[in-house]
Amino acid sequence: MSVDYLTRPIEVLAEVGRVLRPGGPVAITCSNRCFPTKAVRGWLATDDERHGALVAELLRRTGRFTEPVVTLRTEPGVGDPLYAVVATRR
């Protein structure tokens, strides 16, 4: 999912929560790769570590998911960082 390009991310993620069954997982990965001319300002204004925190906050604001967990899925300092944000539909 390219959260970095969404202009209405809370509405999109709320719809994801609407169509998932209760207990269904949502997993969103994010890295530092994007098209800067297309990415939203909030994404460009944050660093790699804050991208995961931003996605987690967007999931929280929908009110449809359990507390999101953010994890770095690649080794620190090796290649592009890849973060995963995982939560469950309430």
N, C-alpha and C positions, 0 to 999 in steps of 0.2 A: 504494500500500500504506500503510495507516495503522499504522505501527510504533508510534506513540505510544499505541495502545490495546491492544497485545498484552501479555498477561500471561506468555506463554512464547515470546518472540521467537526465541530460539536454536533451539528445536525447530521452529518454523514455517519459519525460513529454512533449516534443515537439510533440511527436506522439499522446499523449493524446489530446493535443490541436488541432492536425490535424483532429482527428476523431470526436471531439465534434462539434456540431452545434454552430454558433455564438450565444452568450448569454447563452450557456450551462455552468452549474457550475462544478467546480472541487473542491472536498473537500478531504483533506488528513489529517489523524490524525496520531499523533506520541506520543509515551510514552517513558519511560526510560527502557523498557524491550527490550532486544535483545540478540542475541547470539554473544558475543564479538569476538569469533573466526571467525565469518562470516561477521560482520559489517565492513564497510569501516573506514579507519583511521579518516577521517574528522568528522564522527559521534561520534566516541569514544572520540575524543579530545574536544568535546563540552558538555556543561551541558544541563539539561532539557529545560531551557528557550531558549537557543540558537538553539535547534533542530528545533523549529518552525520558527525561523528567517532564519535558513539554508534552510528549505523547501521553504519558501517565496522567498528567493534569487534565488533558482533553477527555480522556476516558472517565476520570472522576466526575467531570462536569456534566456528563450525560446522565448520571444517576442510575445507570443500568448495569454497572459492573462492580465486581468485588475490587478490593484495593489492588491496583496494578503493581507488578513486580518488574523492575528494570534490571537487566543483567547485560554485562559486556560479554559477547559471544566469541570474540577473537582475542588472541593474546595481546596484551598491551605492548604498543610499540612495533608490532609486526603488521605491516600492511594497513589497509583502511579499517578503522574500527567499525564493528557491527554490533548494535545494541538491539536487544529484544525486549519488548514490553508485552507482558502476558497478564490477562485478567480472565475472569469467568463471568458469564451472564448471570445476573441475580435471578 
